[in-house]
Amino acid sequence: MLMRSAFDGPELNIPPRAAVSLLTAEGSLRPVMRAVEVRGLSALAERRFDWDDLCRNALEANVFYESWMLLPAIEAFGEGLDLRFVLIYAESGAETKGGAETNGRVETNGPPVLCGLFPLERKTRYKGLPLKSFCLWRHLHCFLCTPPVRAGFERECIAAFFDYLRDATEGAALMEFDWVNTDGPFYELLAGYLNETGKVRFVSDQFTRALCRPASDAESYLTEAISREHRRDYRRRLNRLSEKGRLEFVALHREEDAQEWIETFLILEASGWKGREASAFISSASGRSFFIEAMTEAFRRGRLMMHGIKLDDNFIALKCNLLAGQSSYAFKIAYDEQFARFSPGVLLELENIRLLHERDDLEWMDSCAEPNHFMLNRLWTERRTIIDLLVSTGARSGNLAISTFPLLRWVSRKVVRPTVSLLSAGMEITR
C-alpha cells in the first residue's frame, strides 16, 4: 500500500494562460490547457485512473513513467528530493483529434482530460553553477524519461508545460530534458516547438544503446548479428552446460505464481557481484519493496515478460522484460556466477531474441544498457539515441548560461583536458 511520504506537500493550481488559443486554424474550438502542480505522493496516486488513461493514449509509450512503475519508485527513492509532478489538463472545448479509445477523437466538453504528465526534480544548482533547474526525474532504475503526452493534444500540452516553467512560483532558469530518446514522436514534437518559439537550448550529452528490432525470423536475425565463430562458441557452451544436468528454457505464464519468480530473481541477483557491492535490489529495504511492488503489478497488468534457464529445476539465469504497447524494455537480468564459464547470461539473451521474434505485438526492445555494453552491442544490431537537452525557461540567466555553454565545452576540450593530460604525464615522469 502506498503511504504518504515525508516530502508530501500542497497542490498548486497554475491558471491557464490566455496565450493558449481556443481556435484552430480551421476555426474549430480547442481546449483550454491548465497545469496542475502536485508535490505529494498521495495526491499523485489519487490521479492514477486518469494517468493510466493518458498512458494508454500517449503519443509515445514509456514504461518507466507509468503509474504502476513510477509510484513505487517515488516511495522507494524519492525521500529528501524536491519532487513535483506537473499535470496538464484540457479543461473545455469541442472534440478534437486524439485518443485511441474513442476512435481517434476525444471529447473535452465533459470533465477535464489529463493530456500530459511531467515528473520533475527541482535543483538549486546546475553542474556546480548557482542556477536553479528542473529536470525530468530519473531514479537508479529508470532508463528512459520521455514523458507521456496525449495524442491529439501534443502541441497544446507542450506549450502549456513551458508556460508552467515560465510562471511557476518557485521557478528555475533551466529545464533538463534528460534521457529522452530521439527516435520517437515526443522528441520530434519538442524539437519542433523549440524551433517554432526560438527557445535557447543546448545538447549537453547524448549516447546510443543497443536496440533489437525483429527481422523476418530469429535465425535470420542471429545469423546477421553474430559471426559464425561466435555462434559455434555459444552452441558449444550450451552443450557443455547441458552435460551438467537437465537443462530447460522456461517462461512465466499467466496461470503461474509470479511471486515465486520475483523472489527467486532477487535471491539470484544478490548471489553475484551486485550482492557483494550492495547494489542488488535486496540490499536495501526500499529497493526490495520497489522491485516486488512494481513487478507484481506489471504481472497483474500483463506487462511482465519473465523467462530463464533452469538446471535440474534450479534457476541459474533469469530475465525481466517490461512491456508498454508495442514496445518492450530489457529491465534486469541475473545469473548464477558458479556457471559463468558457460555464459548463461548470453545464452538467455539469445533465447530472449528468439522469444521476441515469436511475438507479433512487439515492434522492438530497448536494451536499457550502458552505451558500450560489450555483450548486447554484439547481439543486438540496432541503436537508439538518448539525449540530454538543456532548455532555457525564458529567464535571462538561463538564456545567458546556455548561450555560453558551447564555448565552455570547447575551452574544456581544447585547453583544460590537454593541460590536465600534460600535468598527469609530468606527474608520472617525476614518480
C-alpha positions as CSV (number, residue, x, y, z in Angstrom):
1,M,0.0,0.0,0.0
2,L,1.3,3.5,-0.8
3,M,1.9,5.5,2.2
4,R,2.1,9.3,2.5
5,S,5.8,10.3,2.3
6,A,7.6,12.9,4.3
7,F,8.0,15.1,1.3
8,D,4.2,15.3,0.6
9,G,3.3,18.9,0.1
10,P,0.5,21.1,-1.1
11,E,-1.0,21.0,-4.5
12,L,-0.7,24.2,-6.6
13,N,-3.0,25.1,-9.4
14,I,-1.5,27.2,-12.2
15,P,-4.2,29.2,-14.0
16,P,-4.5,28.6,-17.8
17,R,-2.6,31.0,-20.0
18,A,-4.5,33.2,-22.4
19,A,-1.8,32.5,-24.9
20,V,-3.3,29.1,-25.5
21,S,-5.6,29.6,-28.4
22,L,-9.2,28.4,-28.3
23,L,-9.4,28.2,-32.0
24,T,-7.6,26.1,-34.6
25,A,-6.7,27.4,-38.0
26,E,-9.9,25.8,-39.3
27,G,-11.9,27.7,-36.7
28,S,-12.9,24.7,-34.6
29,L,-12.8,25.1,-30.8
30,R,-9.7,23.9,-28.9
31,P,-9.4,23.2,-25.2
32,V,-8.0,25.5,-22.6
33,M,-5.0,23.9,-21.0
34,R,-4.3,24.1,-17.3
35,A,-1.2,23.0,-15.4
36,V,-1.6,21.4,-12.0
37,E,1.5,21.0,-9.9
38,V,1.3,18.1,-7.4
39,R,4.0,17.7,-4.8
40,G,2.7,14.8,-2.8
41,L,2.7,11.1,-3.5
42,S,-0.8,10.6,-2.1
43,A,-2.2,13.4,-4.3
44,L,-0.5,11.9,-7.3
45,A,-1.7,8.4,-6.6
46,E,-5.3,9.7,-6.5
47,R,-4.9,10.6,-10.2
48,R,-3.9,7.0,-11.1
49,F,-7.1,6.4,-13.2
50,D,-6.6,9.5,-15.4
51,W,-2.8,8.7,-15.5
52,D,-3.4,5.2,-16.8
53,D,-5.8,6.5,-19.4
54,L,-3.2,9.1,-20.5
55,C,-0.6,6.3,-20.9
56,R,-2.9,4.2,-23.0
57,N,-3.4,7.1,-25.4
58,A,0.1,8.6,-25.2
59,L,1.9,9.9,-28.2
60,E,4.8,7.6,-27.2
61,A,5.0,4.8,-24.6
62,N,7.4,4.9,-21.7
63,V,7.0,2.1,-19.2
64,F,9.1,3.9,-16.6
65,Y,6.7,6.8,-16.3
66,E,3.6,4.7,-15.9
67,S,1.7,4.8,-12.6
68,W,2.5,1.2,-11.6
69,M,6.2,1.8,-12.2
70,L,6.7,5.4,-11.0
71,L,4.6,5.4,-7.8
72,P,6.6,2.7,-6.1
73,A,9.8,4.3,-7.3
74,I,8.8,7.6,-5.7
75,E,8.1,5.9,-2.4
76,A,11.3,4.0,-2.5
77,F,13.8,6.6,-3.9
78,G,12.1,10.0,-3.6
79,E,12.7,10.8,0.0
80,G,14.6,14.0,0.6
81,L,14.3,15.2,-3.1
82,D,12.4,18.2,-4.2
83,L,10.0,16.4,-6.5
84,R,6.9,17.9,-8.2
85,F,4.7,16.5,-10.8
86,V,3.2,18.8,-13.4
87,L,-0.1,17.5,-14.9
88,I,-1.5,19.2,-18.0
89,Y,-5.3,19.1,-18.3
90,A,-7.6,20.1,-21.2
91,E,-10.5,21.8,-19.4
92,S,-13.0,22.7,-22.0
93,G,-13.7,22.8,-25.8
94,A,-15.1,20.9,-28.6
95,E,-14.0,17.4,-29.6
96,T,-10.6,17.2,-31.2
97,K,-8.4,14.6,-32.8
98,G,-6.9,12.2,-30.3
99,G,-7.4,9.1,-28.1
100,A,-7.4,5.6,-29.4
101,E,-10.3,4.6,-27.2
102,T,-12.7,6.9,-28.9
103,N,-11.9,6.0,-32.5
104,G,-9.4,8.8,-32.8
105,R,-11.3,11.5,-31.1
106,V,-11.5,12.8,-27.5
107,E,-14.4,14.7,-26.1
108,T,-13.4,17.7,-23.9
109,N,-16.8,19.2,-23.1
110,G,-17.1,16.9,-20.1
111,P,-14.6,16.5,-17.2
112,P,-11.0,17.7,-17.6
113,V,-8.9,15.4,-19.7
114,L,-5.3,14.6,-18.5
115,C,-3.1,15.4,-21.5
116,G,0.4,15.3,-20.1
117,L,2.5,14.3,-17.0
118,F,6.0,15.7,-16.3
119,P,7.8,14.2,-13.3
120,L,10.2,16.9,-12.2
121,E,13.0,17.3,-9.7
122,R,14.0,20.8,-8.7
123,K,17.7,21.5,-8.1
124,T,19.3,24.6,-6.7
125,R,22.5,24.3,-8.8
126,Y,23.3,23.1,-12.2
127,K,26.7,21.4,-12.6
128,G,28.1,23.5,-9.8
129,L,26.7,26.8,-11.1
130,P,24.3,28.8,-9.0
131,L,21.4,28.2,-11.4
132,K,18.1,26.7,-10.3
133,S,16.9,24.0,-12.7
134,F,14.1,21.5,-13.3
135,C,14.9,18.1,-14.7
136,L,12.8,15.1,-15.6
137,W,13.2,12.8,-12.6
138,R,15.3,9.7,-13.0
139,H,16.0,7.3,-10.2
140,L,18.6,4.5,-10.3
141,H,16.3,2.0,-12.1
142,C,14.7,4.4,-14.6
143,F,16.2,4.1,-18.1
144,L,14.0,6.5,-20.1
145,C,12.5,9.8,-19.2
146,T,10.3,10.6,-22.2
147,P,7.1,12.0,-20.6
148,P,3.6,10.8,-21.6
149,V,1.7,13.3,-23.7
150,R,-1.8,12.6,-25.1
151,A,-2.0,12.1,-28.8
152,G,-4.1,14.8,-30.4
153,F,-3.3,17.4,-27.7
154,E,0.5,17.3,-28.1
155,R,1.1,20.9,-29.3
156,E,-1.2,22.5,-26.7
157,C,0.3,20.2,-24.0
158,I,3.9,21.1,-24.6
159,A,3.0,24.8,-24.8
160,A,1.2,24.7,-21.5
161,F,4.2,23.0,-19.9
162,F,6.5,25.7,-21.0
163,D,4.1,28.3,-19.7
164,Y,4.2,26.5,-16.4
165,L,8.1,26.6,-16.4
166,R,7.9,30.4,-17.1
167,D,5.4,31.2,-14.4
168,A,6.0,28.6,-11.7
169,T,6.1,30.3,-8.2
170,E,9.3,28.5,-7.4
171,G,10.7,28.5,-10.9
172,A,14.1,27.8,-12.4
173,A,16.2,29.2,-15.1
174,L,16.9,25.8,-16.8
175,M,14.8,22.7,-17.8
176,E,16.7,19.5,-18.4
177,F,15.1,17.0,-20.8
178,D,17.5,14.2,-19.8
179,W,17.4,10.6,-21.0
180,V,14.8,11.3,-23.8
181,N,15.0,9.2,-26.9
182,T,15.4,11.0,-30.2
183,D,13.7,8.3,-32.4
184,G,10.1,9.0,-31.4
185,P,7.3,11.5,-31.8
186,F,7.8,13.2,-28.5
187,Y,11.3,14.4,-29.4
188,E,10.0,15.5,-32.8
189,L,7.3,17.5,-31.0
190,L,9.7,19.0,-28.6
191,A,12.2,20.0,-31.3
192,G,9.5,21.5,-33.5
193,Y,8.2,23.6,-30.6
194,L,11.6,24.8,-29.7
195,N,12.4,25.8,-33.3
196,E,9.0,27.5,-33.6
197,T,9.4,29.5,-30.5
198,G,13.1,30.2,-30.8
199,K,13.8,29.0,-27.3
200,V,17.5,28.7,-26.4
201,R,18.7,25.2,-25.9
202,F,21.9,23.1,-25.8
203,V,22.6,19.4,-26.2
204,S,24.6,18.7,-23.0
205,D,25.1,15.0,-23.7
206,Q,24.0,12.1,-25.9
207,F,24.7,8.5,-26.3
208,T,23.5,5.4,-28.1
209,R,22.5,2.0,-26.7
210,A,21.5,-1.3,-28.2
211,L,18.0,-1.9,-29.6
212,C,16.5,-5.1,-31.0
213,R,14.0,-4.8,-33.9
214,P,12.9,-8.3,-35.0
215,A,13.7,-9.5,-38.5
216,S,11.7,-12.0,-40.5
217,D,12.7,-14.7,-38.1
218,A,15.1,-15.3,-35.2
219,E,17.6,-17.4,-37.1
220,S,17.9,-14.8,-39.8
221,Y,18.5,-12.1,-37.2
222,L,21.1,-14.1,-35.3
223,T,22.9,-15.1,-38.5
224,E,23.1,-11.4,-39.4
225,A,24.1,-10.3,-35.9
226,I,26.6,-12.9,-34.8
227,S,29.6,-14.3,-36.6
228,R,29.8,-18.0,-37.4
229,E,32.7,-18.4,-35.0
230,H,30.7,-16.9,-32.1
231,R,27.6,-18.9,-32.9
232,R,29.6,-22.0,-32.8
233,D,31.1,-21.0,-29.5
234,Y,27.7,-20.3,-28.0
235,R,26.4,-23.8,-29.1
236,R,29.5,-25.4,-27.5
237,R,28.8,-23.6,-24.2
238,L,25.2,-24.6,-24.3
239,N,26.1,-28.3,-24.9
240,R,28.7,-28.2,-22.1
241,L,26.1,-26.7,-19.8
242,S,23.5,-29.4,-20.7
243,E,26.0,-32.0,-19.6
244,K,25.7,-30.7,-16.0
245,G,22.1,-31.8,-15.7
246,R,18.6,-31.4,-17.1
247,L,18.6,-28.0,-18.9
248,E,15.4,-26.1,-19.6
249,F,14.5,-22.7,-21.0
250,V,11.3,-21.6,-19.2
251,A,9.0,-18.6,-19.3
252,L,6.5,-17.2,-16.7
253,H,2.9,-17.8,-17.8
254,R,-0.3,-16.0,-16.7
255,E,-1.5,-19.0,-14.6
256,E,1.7,-19.3,-12.6
257,D,2.7,-17.8,-9.3
258,A,4.7,-14.7,-10.2
259,Q,5.8,-14.1,-6.6
260,E,7.9,-17.2,-6.7
261,W,9.7,-16.0,-9.8
262,I,10.1,-12.5,-8.4
263,E,11.6,-13.7,-5.1
264,T,13.9,-16.1,-7.0
265,F,15.2,-13.3,-9.1
266,L,16.0,-11.2,-6.0
267,I,18.0,-14.1,-4.5
268,L,19.8,-14.9,-7.7
269,E,20.8,-11.2,-8.3
270,A,22.1,-10.9,-4.7
271,S,24.2,-14.0,-5.1
272,G,26.5,-12.3,-7.6
273,W,28.6,-9.1,-7.8
274,K,25.6,-6.9,-7.2
275,G,25.1,-8.5,-3.8
276,R,28.8,-8.1,-2.9
277,E,28.7,-4.4,-3.9
278,A,25.4,-3.9,-2.1
279,S,23.7,-2.7,-5.3
280,A,21.2,-5.6,-5.6
281,F,17.5,-4.8,-5.0
282,I,17.5,-7.0,-1.9
283,S,20.5,-5.0,-0.5
284,S,18.0,-2.3,0.8
285,A,14.5,-2.5,2.1
286,S,13.4,0.3,-0.3
287,G,14.9,-1.4,-3.3
288,R,13.4,-4.8,-2.5
289,S,10.0,-3.2,-1.9
290,F,10.1,-1.3,-5.2
291,F,11.0,-4.3,-7.2
292,I,8.4,-6.6,-5.6
293,E,5.6,-4.0,-5.9
294,A,6.4,-2.9,-9.5
295,M,6.9,-6.4,-10.8
296,T,3.8,-7.8,-9.1
297,E,1.7,-5.0,-10.6
298,A,3.4,-5.5,-14.0
299,F,2.4,-9.2,-13.9
300,R,-1.2,-8.3,-12.9
301,R,-1.5,-6.0,-15.8
302,G,0.1,-8.4,-18.3
303,R,3.2,-6.2,-18.7
304,L,5.8,-8.5,-17.3
305,M,7.8,-10.8,-19.6
306,M,10.0,-13.1,-17.5
307,H,12.0,-16.1,-18.6
308,G,15.0,-18.0,-17.5
309,I,17.3,-21.0,-17.6
310,K,16.8,-24.0,-15.2
311,L,19.4,-26.6,-14.4
312,D,17.9,-29.6,-12.6
313,D,14.8,-27.4,-11.6
314,N,17.0,-24.6,-10.2
315,F,17.2,-21.3,-11.8
316,I,20.7,-20.3,-13.0
317,A,19.6,-17.3,-15.0
318,L,16.5,-15.0,-15.0
319,K,15.5,-12.0,-17.1
320,C,12.8,-9.4,-16.6
321,N,11.4,-7.5,-19.5
322,L,8.7,-4.8,-19.3
323,L,6.0,-4.2,-21.9
324,A,4.3,-1.0,-23.0
325,G,2.1,-1.1,-26.0
326,Q,4.2,-2.3,-28.9
327,S,7.4,-1.5,-27.2
328,S,9.4,-3.5,-24.7
329,Y,12.3,-2.9,-22.3
330,A,15.0,-5.3,-21.1
331,F,14.8,-4.2,-17.5
332,K,17.0,-6.6,-15.4
333,I,19.0,-9.8,-15.7
334,A,20.7,-12.1,-13.2
335,Y,22.6,-15.3,-13.3
336,D,24.4,-17.7,-11.0
337,E,28.1,-16.9,-11.2
338,Q,29.1,-20.5,-10.5
339,F,28.2,-21.2,-14.1
340,A,29.9,-18.1,-15.5
341,R,32.2,-20.1,-17.8
342,F,29.1,-21.3,-19.7
343,S,27.9,-17.7,-20.3
344,P,24.3,-18.3,-19.0
345,G,23.6,-14.5,-19.4
346,V,24.5,-14.7,-23.1
347,L,22.5,-17.9,-23.6
348,L,19.5,-16.3,-22.0
349,E,19.9,-13.2,-24.2
350,L,19.9,-15.5,-27.3
351,E,16.7,-17.1,-26.0
352,N,15.3,-13.6,-25.4
353,I,15.8,-12.7,-29.1
354,R,14.0,-15.9,-30.1
355,L,11.1,-15.1,-27.8
356,L,10.9,-11.6,-29.1
357,H,10.6,-12.9,-32.7
358,E,7.6,-15.1,-31.6
359,R,5.6,-12.1,-30.6
360,D,3.7,-10.2,-33.2
361,D,2.6,-7.5,-30.8
362,L,6.1,-6.1,-30.1
363,E,8.0,-3.9,-32.6
364,W,11.2,-3.5,-30.7
365,M,13.0,-4.0,-27.4
366,D,15.2,-1.3,-25.7
367,S,18.2,-2.9,-24.0
368,C,18.3,-0.2,-21.3
369,A,22.0,-1.0,-21.3
370,E,25.1,1.1,-20.9
371,P,26.3,2.7,-24.2
372,N,29.4,0.4,-24.5
373,H,27.8,-2.8,-23.3
374,F,30.0,-5.4,-24.9
375,M,27.7,-8.3,-25.0
376,L,24.5,-6.6,-26.1
377,N,26.2,-4.4,-28.7
378,R,27.4,-7.7,-30.2
379,L,24.0,-9.4,-30.2
380,W,21.6,-6.5,-30.9
381,T,22.1,-4.9,-34.3
382,E,20.3,-1.5,-34.0
383,R,20.9,1.5,-31.8
384,R,18.7,4.2,-30.2
385,T,20.0,7.6,-29.4
386,I,19.3,9.0,-25.9
387,I,19.8,12.8,-25.4
388,D,20.2,15.3,-22.6
389,L,18.7,18.5,-23.9
390,L,19.0,21.7,-21.8
391,V,16.4,24.4,-22.4
392,S,16.1,27.9,-21.0
393,T,12.8,28.5,-19.3
394,G,12.9,32.1,-20.5
395,A,14.8,33.6,-17.6
396,R,17.7,35.8,-18.6
397,S,20.1,33.8,-16.5
398,G,19.0,30.7,-18.4
399,N,19.4,32.3,-21.8
400,L,22.9,33.6,-20.9
401,A,24.1,30.3,-19.4
402,I,23.0,28.2,-22.3
403,S,24.5,30.7,-24.8
404,T,27.9,30.3,-23.2
405,F,27.9,26.5,-22.7
406,P,29.2,25.7,-26.2
407,L,32.1,28.0,-25.6
408,L,32.8,26.5,-22.2
409,R,32.7,23.0,-23.7
410,W,35.1,24.0,-26.4
411,V,37.5,25.5,-23.9
412,S,37.2,22.4,-21.7
413,R,38.1,20.1,-24.6
414,K,40.8,22.3,-26.2
415,V,42.5,23.8,-23.2
416,V,41.6,22.2,-19.9
417,R,41.8,18.5,-20.8
418,P,45.1,18.7,-22.7
419,T,46.6,20.7,-19.8
420,V,45.4,18.0,-17.3
421,S,46.8,15.3,-19.6
422,L,50.2,17.1,-19.7
423,L,50.2,17.5,-15.9
424,S,49.3,13.9,-15.4
425,A,52.2,12.9,-17.7
426,G,54.6,15.1,-15.8
427,M,53.5,13.5,-12.5
428,E,54.2,10.1,-14.0
429,I,57.7,11.2,-15.0
430,T,58.5,12.6,-11.6
431,R,57.4,9.5,-9.7
